[in-house]
Amino acid sequence: MTRRSPAGRVVVITGGARGIGASTARLLASRGARVAIGDLDADLVVTTAAELGVRGFGVDVTDAEAFAAFLDDVTEALGPIDVLVNNAGIMPLHRVDEETDDVTRRIVEINQMAVIRGTREIVRRWKAEGRGGHVINVSSAAGRVPIAGASTYVASKHAVSGFSNSLHIEFQADRVPIDVTAVHPAMVQTELAAGFAANKGVAKPVTPEQVAEGILSALENPRPDVYVPRSLGVAVRTGGLIPRRVGEWLNRVLGGERAALDAMESPERRSYDDRIGG
């Protein structure tokens, strides 16, 4: 299959002011893409955009009208959108009996509902314009494996994974030229991973730059799922073949069982939780 160059394509990235979003914007812009980043932190997104040489907009992805206006602004500034990267997400850690309704609602609104609404909005536009496009939804290894202490987060990422894979089949059935990819990184070395021990669990942490490379590879060679690192995909598929009790034992031996539970008690976690209101 011929690789699709990102050069000249208009790419929109949510949660683009820091972490995975900023790294992806930097990489794609270096490959000639015309990039716009959106983020709830309106001041930081403008600063980041200026540093990267891309366009930056403040946007609340949980506000449907604001998100539609954001896409209008991008289109006016850069032209018709070719790619939407739904990257915005949060990861508060709580035992289920200690999590408040407000925190639960916020996780679902940002990690799940915003992905669904954002995808729906861009797909409606592409169909009305009679053109195709590519939706890339940043899920997580948590969309494939459980994490004690992050149950609602895991549920939201399972939802993103299922939503993306179902849309892939839907567009194929309707012969619609829209690609959908779910990207599943292992724990990423951003503030979202604050307090996590680097040596706990099956997969070692990855960098935002590695995830950006995974997103680039999906753009160049569209496919339903991308794992970062690629070996994670093998581990996930293999894990589905072994008895559950064996998998739980392995997770316990490697320290993954308590990774999030221990992280939530760490001082390093507090600044992240304060920022996201978790």
Secondary structure, DSSP 8 states (H G I E B T S, - for coil): ------TT-EEEEESTTSHHHHHHHHHHHHTT-EEEEEES-HHHHHHHHHHHTSEEEE--TT-HHHHHHHHHHHHHHH-S--EEEE---------GGG--HHHHHHHIIIIIIHHHHHHHHHHHHHHHHT--EEEEEE--GGGTS--TT-HHHHHHHHHHHHHHHHHHHHHHHTT--EEEEEEEESSBSSGGGTT--TT-SSS--B-HHHHHHHHHHHHHS--SEEEESHHHHHHHHHHTTS-HHHHHHHHHHTTGGGHHHHHTTSTTHHHHHHHHT-
